[in-house]
Amino acid sequence: MITTITSSQDPRLDPLRLGERQLTTIAQRRSTLAVGRFIAEGDLVVARALAAGYKPEVVLCDSEQADRFATDITRLGGQCLTADIDIRRDATGLGVPLSALGVFFRPTPLTQDEVLSTAKRIIIAEAIDNPSNIGAIVRCATGLGWDGLICDTTSADPLSRRALRVSMGAAFNFKFARSNNIAETLQNLNQRGFAVLALTPNNLATNLSKVILEPNRPRALVFGSERAGLSDEALASANYQVRIEMNPAIDSLNVAAAAAIACYALR
């Protein structure tokens, strides 16, 4: 069912007027008990959210995308709205309105055990608070065949507006969970037989090109904040400390670029 909106003040547009922090607080987004809603921007991200079975509250579309999405939106319990470009611009505050913009309910978060139960290649993020970096890491990890992501409670949310835009919705089909204690998570991985590889620019670390792992051994790559790097506890909990060989005049790479290189080299 498609509902045509004729006024930008229509109350059915109210969820689309809310900012990300109003839909879900930072504390909720970074909690292991995440609740609330998230924003899906653009037809590709909306399409992937629907295909993954995420429940929409409301999706505002142009006429073409409304025809495309209406059946799935209705089936999943949401409202499919359409309006002309001026109403969509006024309601969303976007100078160039997107062809589709939706507010979706967050699913019940996975536990670490649920992520690890079938995973062989895991990404661990400690204090990566930039959502663009988290989105880029998710996108390259999914593209290179990694199975899941575990973030500490200070890292950005894979379902944040910017992270989803950068990942192009890849997070919808990529298992992720939160950890209240990264050192304990890494110790758990060690007990499960994972090779835990902590990325660091330290010159004493093993060069990435020299790392040799048994082909079938599960593995976890651990990345830290761009400024401070990994905590001492995370480094101490890893089996390997690994560095990417690079120009000695440059101290480090962007964490998303480092993740892409490491995910490819150790896939």
C-alpha positions as CSV (number, residue, x, y, z in Angstrom):
1,M,0.0,0.0,0.0
2,I,1.3,3.4,-1.0
3,T,0.1,6.6,0.8
4,T,0.5,9.9,-1.0
5,I,1.5,12.8,1.3
6,T,0.3,16.3,0.2
7,S,1.7,18.4,3.1
8,S,5.1,18.5,4.6
9,Q,3.5,18.9,8.0
10,D,1.7,15.6,7.8
11,P,2.3,13.8,11.2
12,R,3.2,10.5,9.4
13,L,6.4,12.2,8.3
14,D,7.4,13.0,12.0
15,P,9.9,10.1,12.4
16,L,11.8,11.4,9.4
17,R,12.2,14.8,11.0
18,L,14.1,13.3,14.0
19,G,17.8,13.4,14.2
20,E,19.8,10.2,14.8
21,R,20.3,11.0,18.4
22,Q,16.6,11.3,18.9
23,L,15.9,8.0,17.2
24,T,18.6,6.2,19.3
25,T,20.8,7.8,21.9
26,I,24.6,7.3,21.7
27,A,24.5,5.2,24.9
28,Q,21.9,2.9,23.3
29,R,23.8,2.7,20.0
30,R,26.9,1.7,21.8
31,S,25.3,-0.7,24.3
32,T,25.2,-4.4,24.2
33,L,21.5,-3.9,24.6
34,A,21.0,-1.7,21.6
35,V,17.4,-0.5,21.1
36,G,15.6,2.2,19.1
37,R,15.6,3.0,15.4
38,F,18.1,3.8,12.6
39,I,18.0,5.8,9.3
40,A,18.5,4.2,5.9
41,E,19.5,6.7,3.3
42,G,19.0,6.1,-0.4
43,D,17.3,3.5,-2.5
44,L,20.2,1.0,-2.3
45,V,20.5,1.1,1.5
46,V,16.7,0.9,1.8
47,A,16.6,-2.1,-0.6
48,R,19.2,-4.0,1.3
49,A,17.6,-3.3,4.7
50,L,14.3,-4.7,3.3
51,A,16.0,-7.7,1.7
52,A,17.6,-8.5,5.0
53,G,14.2,-8.4,6.7
54,Y,14.7,-5.3,8.8
55,K,11.4,-3.9,10.0
56,P,10.6,-0.4,8.7
57,E,8.6,2.1,10.5
58,V,8.2,4.5,7.6
59,V,9.8,4.9,4.2
60,L,9.4,8.1,2.2
61,C,10.0,7.6,-1.6
62,D,9.6,9.2,-4.9
63,S,6.9,7.6,-7.1
64,E,9.3,5.2,-8.8
65,Q,10.8,3.8,-5.6
66,A,7.4,3.7,-3.9
67,D,6.2,1.3,-6.6
68,R,9.4,-0.7,-6.2
69,F,9.3,-1.0,-2.4
70,A,5.7,-0.8,-1.4
71,T,5.0,-4.6,-1.2
72,D,8.1,-5.3,1.0
73,I,7.5,-2.3,3.2
74,T,3.9,-3.3,3.8
75,R,4.8,-7.0,4.3
76,L,7.3,-6.1,7.0
77,G,4.8,-3.9,8.8
78,G,5.9,-0.4,7.7
79,Q,4.3,2.6,6.0
80,C,5.3,3.4,2.4
81,L,4.8,7.1,1.7
82,T,5.3,9.1,-1.4
83,A,5.4,12.8,-2.0
84,D,6.6,15.3,-4.5
85,I,10.2,16.7,-4.3
86,D,9.3,19.9,-2.5
87,I,7.5,18.1,0.3
88,R,10.3,15.5,0.7
89,R,12.9,18.4,0.8
90,D,10.9,20.2,3.5
91,A,10.2,17.1,5.6
92,T,13.7,15.7,5.6
93,G,15.7,18.9,5.6
94,L,17.8,17.6,2.7
95,G,18.6,20.1,0.0
96,V,18.6,17.3,-2.6
97,P,16.0,14.8,-1.4
98,L,16.9,11.2,-1.8
99,S,14.7,8.9,-3.8
100,A,14.1,6.8,-0.7
101,L,14.7,7.5,3.0
102,G,13.5,5.2,5.7
103,V,13.4,4.8,9.5
104,F,13.8,1.2,10.6
105,F,13.6,-0.6,13.9
106,R,16.8,-2.0,15.3
107,P,16.8,-5.8,15.6
108,T,17.7,-7.7,18.8
109,P,21.4,-7.4,19.0
110,L,23.5,-10.5,18.6
111,T,25.7,-11.8,21.4
112,Q,29.4,-12.5,20.9
113,D,28.8,-16.2,21.0
114,E,26.2,-15.9,18.3
115,V,28.6,-14.1,16.1
116,L,31.4,-16.6,16.8
117,S,29.4,-19.7,16.5
118,T,29.8,-20.0,12.8
119,A,32.7,-17.5,12.2
120,K,36.2,-18.3,11.0
121,R,37.3,-14.7,10.1
122,I,36.5,-12.0,12.6
123,I,37.2,-8.2,12.8
124,I,37.7,-6.7,16.3
125,A,37.4,-2.9,16.7
126,E,38.6,-1.1,19.8
127,A,37.9,2.7,20.2
128,I,37.2,3.3,16.4
129,D,34.8,6.1,17.0
130,N,34.5,7.4,13.4
131,P,31.4,5.9,11.8
132,S,32.9,6.4,8.3
133,N,35.8,4.2,9.3
134,I,33.5,1.5,10.7
135,G,31.4,1.6,7.6
136,A,34.4,1.3,5.3
137,I,35.7,-1.6,7.5
138,V,32.4,-3.4,7.2
139,R,32.3,-2.9,3.5
140,C,35.8,-4.2,2.8
141,A,35.5,-7.1,5.3
142,T,32.2,-8.3,3.7
143,G,33.7,-7.9,0.2
144,L,36.8,-10.0,1.2
145,G,34.9,-12.8,2.8
146,W,35.2,-12.0,6.5
147,D,32.4,-13.3,8.7
148,G,31.7,-10.8,11.4
149,L,32.6,-7.8,13.6
150,I,32.9,-7.3,17.3
151,C,33.1,-3.7,18.5
152,D,33.9,-2.4,22.0
153,T,31.5,0.1,23.5
154,T,33.5,3.1,22.5
155,S,33.5,2.2,18.8
156,A,31.0,3.7,16.3
157,D,27.7,2.0,15.4
158,P,27.6,0.0,12.2
159,L,23.9,1.0,11.8
160,S,24.6,4.7,12.2
161,R,23.5,6.9,9.3
162,R,27.0,7.6,8.1
163,A,28.3,4.1,8.6
164,L,25.5,2.6,6.6
165,R,26.0,5.2,3.8
166,V,29.7,4.3,3.6
167,S,29.1,0.5,3.8
168,M,26.3,0.8,1.3
169,G,24.2,-1.3,3.6
170,A,26.7,-4.1,3.9
171,A,26.1,-4.2,7.7
172,F,22.7,-5.7,7.2
173,N,24.2,-9.0,6.1
174,F,27.3,-8.9,8.4
175,K,27.0,-10.2,11.9
176,F,28.2,-7.9,14.6
177,A,28.1,-7.6,18.4
178,R,29.4,-5.4,21.2
179,S,32.0,-6.3,23.8
180,N,32.2,-4.7,27.2
181,N,35.8,-5.9,27.6
182,I,37.9,-6.4,24.5
183,A,40.8,-8.1,26.4
184,E,38.3,-10.8,27.6
185,T,36.9,-11.1,24.0
186,L,40.4,-11.8,22.7
187,Q,41.1,-14.3,25.4
188,N,37.9,-16.0,24.4
189,L,39.1,-16.1,20.8
190,N,42.4,-17.6,21.9
191,Q,40.5,-20.4,23.8
192,R,38.5,-21.1,20.7
193,G,41.7,-21.6,18.7
194,F,41.7,-18.3,16.8
195,A,44.9,-16.7,15.6
196,V,44.5,-13.2,17.1
197,L,46.5,-10.6,15.1
198,A,46.8,-7.1,16.5
199,L,47.6,-4.4,13.9
200,T,50.2,-1.9,15.1
201,P,52.8,0.4,13.4
202,N,55.4,-0.7,16.0
203,N,58.7,-1.5,14.2
204,L,59.2,-4.6,16.4
205,A,55.9,-6.2,15.1
206,T,56.0,-8.9,12.4
207,N,55.6,-7.7,8.9
208,L,52.3,-8.6,7.4
209,S,53.9,-10.3,4.4
210,K,55.8,-12.6,6.8
211,V,52.7,-13.9,8.6
212,I,52.0,-17.5,7.8
213,L,48.9,-19.2,9.2
214,E,47.6,-22.7,8.8
215,P,45.0,-22.4,6.0
216,N,42.0,-23.6,8.0
217,R,42.9,-21.9,11.3
218,P,40.2,-19.3,12.3
219,R,41.6,-15.8,12.6
220,A,40.7,-12.4,14.1
221,L,42.2,-9.0,13.1
222,V,42.2,-6.4,15.8
223,F,42.2,-2.7,15.0
224,G,42.4,0.3,17.3
225,S,42.0,4.0,17.3
226,E,43.9,6.0,14.7
227,R,45.5,8.3,17.2
228,A,46.2,6.0,20.2
229,G,46.3,2.6,18.6
230,L,45.4,-0.5,20.5
231,S,45.4,-0.6,24.2
232,D,48.2,-2.4,26.0
233,E,45.6,-5.0,27.2
234,A,44.5,-5.7,23.6
235,L,48.1,-6.0,22.4
236,A,49.0,-8.4,25.2
237,S,46.0,-10.6,24.5
238,A,47.0,-11.1,20.8
239,N,48.9,-14.1,19.5
240,Y,50.7,-11.9,16.9
241,Q,51.5,-8.2,16.7
242,V,51.5,-7.3,13.0
243,R,52.6,-4.2,11.0
244,I,52.0,-3.2,7.4
245,E,55.3,-2.4,5.7
246,M,55.2,1.2,4.5
247,N,57.1,4.4,3.9
248,P,59.0,5.1,7.1
249,A,58.3,8.8,6.7
250,I,54.6,8.1,7.4
251,D,53.6,6.8,10.8
252,S,50.4,5.0,10.0
253,L,47.5,4.4,7.5
254,N,43.9,5.3,7.9
255,V,42.4,2.4,9.9
256,A,39.9,1.5,7.1
257,A,42.8,1.3,4.6
258,A,44.8,-0.8,7.0
259,A,41.8,-3.1,7.4
260,A,41.4,-3.5,3.7
261,I,45.0,-4.5,3.2
262,A,45.0,-6.9,6.2
263,C,41.7,-8.5,5.3
264,Y,43.0,-9.2,1.8
265,A,46.4,-10.4,2.9
266,L,45.0,-12.7,5.6
267,R,41.7,-13.7,4.1
